[in-house]
Amino acid sequence: MSIEKVLVIDDDLLGREYLAETVTRNGYEVALASDGLQALASFSKNGCDLVFLDMKMPGMCGMEVLERIKTISPETVVVLMTAYGTIETAVEAMKKGAYDYIIKPFSPDQVELVIARVNERQKLIMENRYWRSNANVDEKMNPVFSTNSKMLQIYEQINRIAQSKASVLVQGESGTGKELVARAIHFHSNRYEKPFIRVNCAALTETLLESELFGHERGAYTGAISKHMGRFELANDGTLLLDEISEISPNIQAKLLRVLEEEEFERVGGEKTIKVDVRIVATTNRNLLEEIRKGAFREDLYYRLNVVPIYLPPLRERREDIPLLVNHYLKKYSLENSTIVKSIDTATMDYLCQYNWPGNVRELKNVIQRAVVMNSSDGLQLEQFSDLCIHQDTKRLEDIWTDGKAIEDVERDLIYSTLEKTGGNKTRAAELLKITTRTLRNKLNKYDAADKSLYQRETISCEK
């Protein structure tokens, strides 16, 4: 968090006023205290971001005030003011949590330099916290695994728009890689060394989302025990990804529109206007024009976000990319799990290419990861994807064939081969196929009825 409120603690009146004038001139709010007790009372009531603390005061000494402040608020930055004779004490105090010390007498330039260092430190702390909380995200991954013409056009589009500040709206079904596109836009831009910050709009209530986006002041609401920097501040000079933008409330939509138009906002419970320079990328799996017609989404906000539209096709519309993705994730998870998975046989790859992937690339990624983890041989086999086969939506695949076999025939072969492995044990076969015994029996009855019907048709044909 950046510095806004400063507390100066010094028993010397002239010293207090001299420092207060320098701090105020640089745009910060200042509170003054002449001793430790007065300082702690002020700090407990109003809080602050930075404390300038004199080491030698009557009554409660600076070391004790430091310990009390750190107990109340460990994140508050304390800078000690000391004379040459107490430098050793100041060094000892730094071991107990003080950030730095300045030697009396000091110049305004020295004070301004300390404040600048503190501001930079606080910003790095907040950014590091954010990145640690998202450490599982592969930042370097680009959505480059495609030979599909539509996807290649999208990659060209990313390169063209990356250097601009224009807002981008990425639309597509869940799991198509919308966040990866947002990251690619950021890392191809001149903002790539600045923060890339993400917020999932669908995962937070309106109150929490407002606080996450814009931050809040201490005491803004119950539980707000300290000032909180929002995602817009964290993303300053960088990129902010608003994931699932369609889920935000009308109130947040209005506040977001103002930030996009004026590049400024106030924290929840605050009065100070904060200016930011942020590139916005928004994503949604909904049709926002339909949401506008329903009255659920502001039309003016839509046009502010949709300066550059990108639509990601579902995986079933670019099946030629499935082998590329399968082999990529096969290699990736084999390395991660120290597992040797050399290959995936042709029949299995054919089936994976025909499966509809309702969860798109995310589903494929998870399926391959699970198959690699559970694999007991040096290659992946069709039976490892039995749950996909059993739950396949065959109505959407009436025209899809592999080696002359429809999907229903692949499923049938899988069931019969599993029964053969279990010596006809239906219960064990159902367990391997990850279906109920009842489902297995129903399918076998269906196959039996189909065989009888086919036999009758062939008999009639022969008799004719």
C-alpha positions as CSV (number, residue, x, y, z in Angstrom):
1,M,0.0,0.0,0.0
2,S,1.3,3.5,-0.7
3,I,1.9,6.0,2.1
4,E,-0.9,8.4,2.8
5,K,-1.0,9.0,6.6
6,V,2.2,9.9,8.5
7,L,2.6,10.1,12.3
8,V,5.5,12.2,13.7
9,I,6.5,11.5,17.3
10,D,9.1,13.8,18.8
11,D,9.2,15.7,22.1
12,D,11.0,18.6,20.4
13,L,8.4,21.1,19.2
14,L,10.6,22.6,16.4
15,G,11.7,19.2,15.3
16,R,8.0,18.1,15.0
17,E,6.9,21.1,13.0
18,Y,10.0,21.0,10.7
19,L,9.3,17.4,9.8
20,A,5.6,17.9,9.5
21,E,6.0,20.8,7.1
22,T,8.2,18.6,4.8
23,V,5.8,15.7,4.9
24,T,2.7,18.0,4.3
25,R,4.4,19.7,1.4
26,N,4.8,16.3,-0.3
27,G,1.0,15.7,-0.2
28,Y,0.7,13.5,2.9
29,E,-1.7,13.8,5.8
30,V,0.3,14.3,9.1
31,A,-0.5,13.7,12.8
32,L,1.7,14.9,15.6
33,A,2.5,13.5,19.0
34,S,4.9,14.9,21.7
35,D,5.3,11.6,23.6
36,G,4.8,7.9,23.5
37,L,1.4,7.8,25.3
38,Q,-0.1,10.5,23.1
39,A,1.3,8.8,20.0
40,L,-0.2,5.4,20.9
41,A,-3.6,6.9,21.6
42,S,-3.5,8.6,18.2
43,F,-2.3,5.5,16.4
44,S,-4.9,3.2,18.0
45,K,-7.7,5.6,17.0
46,N,-6.7,6.7,13.5
47,G,-3.9,4.4,12.4
48,C,-1.2,5.5,9.9
49,D,1.1,4.1,7.2
50,L,4.4,5.6,8.3
51,V,5.8,6.6,11.6
52,F,8.8,8.9,12.2
53,L,9.8,8.1,15.8
54,D,12.3,9.9,18.0
55,M,14.4,7.4,20.0
56,K,14.9,9.6,23.1
57,M,11.8,11.0,24.7
58,P,10.8,11.5,28.4
59,G,8.6,8.8,29.9
60,M,8.0,6.0,27.3
61,C,11.2,5.6,25.2
62,G,11.2,5.1,21.5
63,M,12.0,1.4,21.7
64,E,8.9,0.7,23.8
65,V,6.7,2.8,21.4
66,L,8.1,0.8,18.5
67,E,7.3,-2.5,20.1
68,R,3.7,-1.3,20.9
69,I,3.1,-0.1,17.4
70,K,4.4,-3.3,15.9
71,T,2.1,-5.3,18.2
72,I,-0.9,-3.3,17.1
73,S,0.0,-3.2,13.4
74,P,3.0,-5.2,12.2
75,E,2.6,-3.8,8.7
76,T,3.1,-0.1,9.7
77,V,6.5,1.2,8.7
78,V,8.6,2.9,11.4
79,V,11.5,5.1,10.7
80,L,13.7,6.1,13.6
81,M,15.1,9.6,14.2
82,T,18.4,9.5,16.2
83,A,21.5,11.4,17.0
84,Y,25.0,9.9,16.5
85,G,25.2,8.7,20.1
86,T,22.2,6.4,19.7
87,I,22.9,4.8,16.4
88,E,23.7,1.5,18.0
89,T,20.3,1.6,19.7
90,A,18.7,2.4,16.4
91,V,20.3,-0.6,14.8
92,E,19.0,-2.8,17.6
93,A,15.6,-1.3,17.0
94,M,15.7,-2.2,13.3
95,K,16.2,-5.9,14.4
96,K,12.9,-5.5,16.2
97,G,11.0,-4.3,13.2
98,A,12.0,-0.7,12.4
99,Y,12.5,-0.1,8.7
100,D,15.2,2.5,8.7
101,Y,16.7,5.4,10.6
102,I,17.8,9.0,9.8
103,I,20.4,11.0,11.7
104,K,19.5,14.3,13.2
105,P,19.8,17.0,12.0
106,F,18.4,16.0,8.5
107,S,17.3,17.9,5.4
108,P,14.0,17.8,3.6
109,D,15.7,15.9,0.8
110,Q,16.6,13.1,3.2
111,V,13.0,12.9,4.4
112,E,11.6,12.8,0.8
113,L,14.1,10.0,-0.1
114,V,13.1,7.9,2.9
115,I,9.4,8.3,2.0
116,A,10.1,7.4,-1.7
117,R,11.9,4.2,-0.6
118,V,9.1,3.3,1.7
119,N,6.5,3.8,-1.1
120,E,8.5,1.6,-3.4
121,R,8.9,-1.1,-0.7
122,Q,5.2,-1.1,0.0
123,K,4.3,-1.5,-3.6
124,L,6.7,-4.4,-4.0
125,I,5.2,-6.1,-0.9
126,M,1.7,-5.9,-2.3
127,E,2.7,-7.1,-5.7
128,N,4.7,-10.0,-4.2
129,R,1.7,-11.0,-2.1
130,Y,-0.5,-11.1,-5.2
131,W,2.0,-13.2,-7.2
132,R,2.5,-15.6,-4.4
133,S,-1.3,-16.1,-4.1
134,N,-1.3,-16.9,-7.9
135,A,2.0,-18.9,-8.0
136,N,0.3,-21.8,-9.7
137,V,-0.4,-19.8,-12.8
138,D,1.9,-20.5,-15.7
139,E,2.6,-16.9,-16.8
140,K,4.9,-17.8,-19.7
141,M,2.4,-20.0,-21.4
142,N,1.0,-18.6,-24.6
143,P,-2.0,-20.1,-26.5
144,V,0.2,-21.1,-29.5
145,F,-0.8,-24.7,-29.9
146,S,-2.9,-24.4,-33.0
147,T,-3.0,-24.8,-36.7
148,N,-6.6,-23.6,-36.9
149,S,-7.0,-20.6,-39.2
150,K,-9.3,-18.7,-36.8
151,M,-6.9,-19.2,-33.9
152,L,-3.9,-18.1,-36.1
153,Q,-5.9,-14.9,-36.9
154,I,-6.4,-14.3,-33.2
155,Y,-2.6,-14.6,-32.6
156,E,-2.0,-12.0,-35.3
157,Q,-4.6,-9.8,-33.7
158,I,-2.9,-10.1,-30.3
159,N,0.4,-8.9,-31.8
160,R,-1.3,-5.9,-33.4
161,I,-3.3,-4.7,-30.4
162,A,-0.8,-5.5,-27.7
163,Q,1.0,-2.1,-27.9
164,S,-2.2,-0.1,-27.7
165,K,-4.1,0.8,-24.5
166,A,-7.4,-0.2,-26.0
167,S,-9.7,-2.3,-23.8
168,V,-10.2,-5.8,-25.0
169,L,-13.2,-8.1,-24.5
170,V,-12.4,-11.8,-24.9
171,Q,-15.5,-14.0,-25.3
172,G,-15.8,-17.7,-25.5
173,E,-17.0,-20.8,-23.7
174,S,-15.6,-21.8,-20.3
175,G,-12.2,-23.4,-20.7
176,T,-11.3,-22.1,-24.2
177,G,-8.2,-20.2,-22.9
178,K,-9.5,-16.6,-22.4
179,E,-7.1,-15.9,-19.6
180,L,-4.2,-17.1,-21.6
181,V,-5.1,-14.7,-24.4
182,A,-5.3,-11.9,-21.8
183,R,-1.8,-12.8,-20.5
184,A,-0.5,-13.0,-24.1
185,I,-1.8,-9.5,-24.7
186,H,0.0,-8.2,-21.6
187,F,3.3,-10.0,-22.2
188,H,3.5,-8.8,-25.8
189,S,2.9,-5.2,-24.8
190,N,5.2,-2.5,-23.6
191,R,3.7,-3.1,-20.1
192,Y,5.1,-6.6,-19.8
193,E,7.5,-5.7,-17.0
194,K,4.6,-4.1,-15.1
195,P,2.0,-6.0,-13.1
196,F,-0.6,-8.4,-14.6
197,I,-3.4,-8.5,-12.1
198,R,-6.5,-10.8,-12.3
199,V,-9.8,-10.7,-10.4
200,N,-12.5,-13.3,-10.8
201,C,-15.7,-11.2,-10.7
202,A,-17.9,-14.3,-10.4
203,A,-16.2,-15.5,-7.2
204,L,-16.9,-12.5,-5.0
205,T,-20.0,-10.9,-3.5
206,E,-20.7,-7.2,-4.5
207,T,-19.2,-5.8,-1.3
208,L,-16.0,-8.0,-1.5
209,L,-15.6,-7.3,-5.2
210,E,-15.9,-3.5,-4.7
211,S,-13.1,-3.7,-2.0
212,E,-11.0,-6.0,-4.2
213,L,-11.2,-3.7,-7.2
214,F,-11.0,-0.3,-5.5
215,G,-9.5,-1.0,-2.1
216,H,-10.8,0.3,1.2
217,E,-9.8,2.5,4.1
218,R,-9.4,1.4,7.6
219,G,-12.8,1.2,9.3
220,A,-14.7,1.4,6.0
221,Y,-16.8,-1.6,7.2
222,T,-16.8,-4.2,9.9
223,G,-13.6,-6.2,9.7
224,A,-11.7,-3.5,7.8
225,I,-8.9,-3.3,10.4
226,S,-6.4,-1.8,8.0
227,K,-6.2,0.0,4.7
228,H,-6.3,-2.3,1.7
229,M,-5.0,-1.5,-1.8
230,G,-7.3,-2.6,-4.6
231,R,-6.5,-4.4,-7.8
232,F,-6.7,-1.2,-9.9
233,E,-3.9,0.3,-7.7
234,L,-1.9,-2.9,-7.9
235,A,-2.2,-3.0,-11.7
236,N,-1.2,0.7,-12.2
237,D,0.9,1.0,-15.4
238,G,0.1,-2.7,-16.1
239,T,-2.9,-4.8,-17.1
240,L,-6.0,-5.7,-15.2
241,L,-7.9,-8.8,-16.2
242,L,-11.6,-8.7,-15.2
243,D,-12.6,-12.4,-15.5
244,E,-16.3,-13.2,-16.0
245,I,-17.2,-9.5,-16.3
246,S,-20.9,-10.4,-16.9
247,E,-21.3,-11.4,-13.3
248,I,-20.8,-7.9,-11.8
249,S,-23.7,-6.0,-10.2
250,P,-25.2,-2.8,-11.7
251,N,-23.6,-0.8,-8.8
252,I,-20.1,-2.1,-9.6
253,Q,-20.8,-1.6,-13.4
254,A,-21.4,2.1,-12.8
255,K,-18.2,2.5,-10.8
256,L,-16.2,0.5,-13.3
257,L,-17.5,2.7,-16.1
258,R,-16.3,5.8,-14.3
259,V,-12.8,4.3,-13.9
260,L,-12.7,3.4,-17.6
261,E,-13.8,6.9,-18.7
262,E,-11.9,9.1,-16.2
263,E,-9.1,6.8,-15.0
264,E,-9.7,7.6,-11.3
265,F,-11.6,6.3,-8.3
266,E,-11.9,6.4,-4.5
267,R,-11.3,3.6,-2.1
268,V,-14.3,2.3,-0.2
269,G,-14.8,4.6,2.8
270,G,-12.2,7.1,1.4
271,E,-12.3,10.6,0.0
272,K,-9.0,10.9,-1.8
273,T,-9.2,10.5,-5.6
274,I,-6.6,8.0,-7.0
275,K,-5.4,8.3,-10.6
276,V,-4.4,5.1,-12.4
277,D,-3.1,4.1,-15.9
278,V,-4.4,0.5,-16.4
279,R,-5.0,-1.5,-19.5
280,I,-8.3,-3.5,-19.2
281,V,-8.9,-6.9,-20.6
282,A,-12.3,-8.4,-19.7
283,T,-13.6,-12.0,-20.3
284,T,-17.0,-13.6,-20.4
285,N,-18.6,-16.9,-21.4
286,R,-22.0,-15.1,-21.8
287,N,-23.5,-13.2,-24.7
288,L,-23.3,-9.7,-23.4
289,L,-25.6,-8.3,-26.1
290,E,-28.2,-10.7,-24.7
291,E,-27.5,-9.6,-21.2
292,I,-28.0,-6.0,-22.3
293,R,-31.4,-6.9,-23.8
294,K,-32.3,-8.5,-20.4
295,G,-31.3,-5.3,-18.6
296,A,-28.5,-7.1,-16.8
297,F,-25.6,-5.3,-18.3
298,R,-25.0,-1.7,-19.1
299,E,-24.8,-0.9,-22.8
300,D,-22.4,2.0,-22.3
301,L,-20.0,-0.2,-20.3
302,Y,-20.2,-2.9,-23.0
303,Y,-19.0,-0.5,-25.7
304,R,-16.2,0.8,-23.3
305,L,-15.0,-2.8,-22.9
306,N,-15.6,-4.0,-26.4
307,V,-13.1,-1.6,-28.2
308,V,-11.3,-4.7,-29.4
309,P,-13.4,-7.9,-29.5
310,I,-11.8,-11.3,-29.6
311,Y,-13.9,-14.5,-29.8
312,L,-12.3,-17.9,-29.0
313,P,-13.9,-20.8,-30.8
314,P,-14.6,-24.0,-28.7
315,L,-12.3,-26.9,-29.1
316,R,-14.9,-29.0,-31.0
317,E,-14.7,-26.3,-33.8
318,R,-10.9,-26.7,-34.1
319,R,-10.4,-30.5,-33.8
320,E,-7.2,-30.3,-35.8
321,D,-5.6,-28.8,-32.6
322,I,-6.5,-31.7,-30.4
323,P,-3.4,-33.9,-31.2
324,L,-1.1,-30.8,-30.7
325,L,-2.7,-30.2,-27.3
326,V,-2.7,-33.8,-26.2
327,N,1.0,-34.3,-27.0
328,H,1.9,-31.0,-25.3
329,Y,0.1,-31.9,-22.1
330,L,1.4,-35.5,-22.3
331,K,4.9,-34.2,-22.4
332,K,4.3,-31.6,-19.7
333,Y,2.7,-33.9,-17.1
334,S,5.1,-36.7,-17.8
335,L,8.0,-34.4,-16.9
336,E,6.2,-33.0,-13.9
337,N,5.4,-36.5,-12.5
338,S,8.7,-38.1,-13.5
339,T,6.6,-40.6,-15.4
340,I,7.7,-42.2,-18.7
341,V,4.7,-42.0,-21.1
342,K,6.1,-42.5,-24.5
343,S,3.1,-42.6,-26.7
344,I,-0.7,-42.6,-27.2
345,D,-2.0,-45.2,-29.6
346,T,-3.8,-44.2,-32.8
347,A,-7.2,-45.5,-31.8
348,T,-7.1,-43.5,-28.5
349,M,-6.0,-40.3,-30.3
350,D,-8.7,-40.8,-32.9
351,Y,-11.3,-41.1,-30.1
352,L,-10.0,-38.0,-28.3
353,C,-10.2,-36.1,-31.6
354,Q,-13.9,-37.1,-31.9
355,Y,-14.9,-36.3,-28.3
356,N,-16.8,-33.1,-28.0
357,W,-14.8,-31.6,-25.1
358,P,-17.6,-29.6,-23.4
359,G,-15.0,-28.2,-21.0
360,N,-12.8,-27.3,-23.9
361,V,-9.0,-27.0,-23.5
362,R,-9.3,-27.0,-19.7
363,E,-11.1,-30.4,-19.7
364,L,-8.5,-31.9,-22.1
365,K,-5.7,-30.6,-19.9
366,N,-7.2,-32.2,-16.8
367,V,-8.0,-35.5,-18.6
368,I,-4.5,-35.9,-19.9
369,Q,-3.0,-35.0,-16.5
370,R,-5.2,-37.7,-14.8
371,A,-4.3,-40.3,-17.4
372,V,-0.6,-39.6,-17.0
373,V,-0.8,-39.8,-13.2
374,M,-2.8,-43.0,-13.2
375,N,-0.9,-44.6,-16.1
376,S,0.9,-47.9,-15.4
377,S,2.5,-48.6,-18.8
378,D,4.6,-46.6,-21.2
379,G,1.7,-45.5,-23.4
380,L,-1.9,-44.3,-22.9
381,Q,-4.7,-46.6,-23.9
382,L,-8.3,-46.1,-24.8
383,E,-9.6,-47.7,-21.6
384,Q,-8.0,-44.9,-19.6
385,F,-10.6,-42.6,-21.1
386,S,-13.6,-44.8,-20.5
387,D,-15.5,-42.2,-18.6
388,L,-15.3,-39.9,-21.6
389,C,-16.5,-42.7,-23.9
390,I,-19.5,-43.6,-21.6
391,H,-20.7,-40.1,-21.2
392,Q,-20.1,-38.9,-24.7
393,D,-23.0,-37.0,-26.3
394,T,-23.5,-39.2,-29.3
395,K,-26.3,-37.1,-30.7
396,R,-23.8,-34.4,-31.5
397,L,-21.5,-36.9,-33.2
398,E,-23.7,-38.7,-35.7
399,D,-21.5,-37.7,-38.6
400,I,-18.2,-38.5,-36.9
401,W,-16.3,-41.7,-37.7
402,T,-12.9,-43.2,-37.1
403,D,-11.4,-46.0,-39.2
404,G,-15.0,-46.7,-40.4
405,K,-16.4,-46.9,-36.8
406,A,-18.9,-44.5,-35.2
407,I,-18.4,-43.4,-31.6
408,E,-21.1,-45.9,-30.4
409,D,-19.0,-48.7,-32.0
410,V,-15.9,-47.5,-30.2
411,E,-17.8,-47.5,-26.9
412,R,-19.2,-51.0,-27.6
413,D,-15.7,-52.4,-28.4
414,L,-14.4,-50.8,-25.2
415,I,-17.1,-52.5,-23.1
416,Y,-16.6,-55.9,-24.7
417,S,-12.8,-55.7,-24.4
418,T,-13.1,-54.7,-20.7
419,L,-15.5,-57.7,-20.1
420,E,-13.0,-60.0,-21.8
421,K,-10.2,-58.7,-19.4
422,T,-12.4,-59.4,-16.4
423,G,-13.5,-62.8,-17.5
424,G,-17.1,-61.7,-17.9
425,N,-17.3,-60.2,-14.4
426,K,-19.8,-57.3,-14.9
427,T,-19.2,-55.8,-11.5
428,R,-15.5,-55.5,-12.0
429,A,-15.9,-54.3,-15.6
430,A,-18.3,-51.6,-14.4
431,E,-15.7,-50.5,-11.9
432,L,-13.0,-50.3,-14.5
433,L,-15.3,-48.3,-16.8
434,K,-16.3,-46.0,-14.0
435,I,-20.0,-46.7,-14.5
436,T,-22.7,-48.5,-12.5
437,T,-23.4,-52.1,-13.0
438,R,-26.9,-51.2,-13.9
439,T,-25.7,-48.9,-16.7
440,L,-23.4,-51.7,-18.0
441,R,-26.3,-54.1,-18.1
442,N,-28.5,-51.7,-19.9
443,K,-25.9,-51.1,-22.6
444,L,-25.3,-54.8,-23.0
445,N,-29.1,-55.4,-23.4
446,K,-29.1,-52.6,-26.0
447,Y,-26.3,-54.2,-27.9
448,D,-28.0,-57.6,-27.7
449,A,-31.2,-56.2,-29.0
450,A,-29.4,-54.4,-31.8
451,D,-27.6,-57.7,-32.7
452,K,-30.9,-59.6,-32.8
453,S,-32.5,-56.9,-35.0
454,L,-29.5,-57.0,-37.3
455,Y,-29.7,-60.8,-37.4
456,Q,-33.4,-60.7,-38.3
457,R,-32.9,-58.1,-41.0
458,E,-30.1,-60.3,-42.5
459,T,-32.2,-63.4,-42.3
460,I,-35.1,-61.7,-44.1
461,S,-32.8,-60.4,-46.7
462,C,-31.4,-63.9,-47.4
463,E,-34.8,-65.4,-47.6
464,K,-35.8,-62.9,-50.2
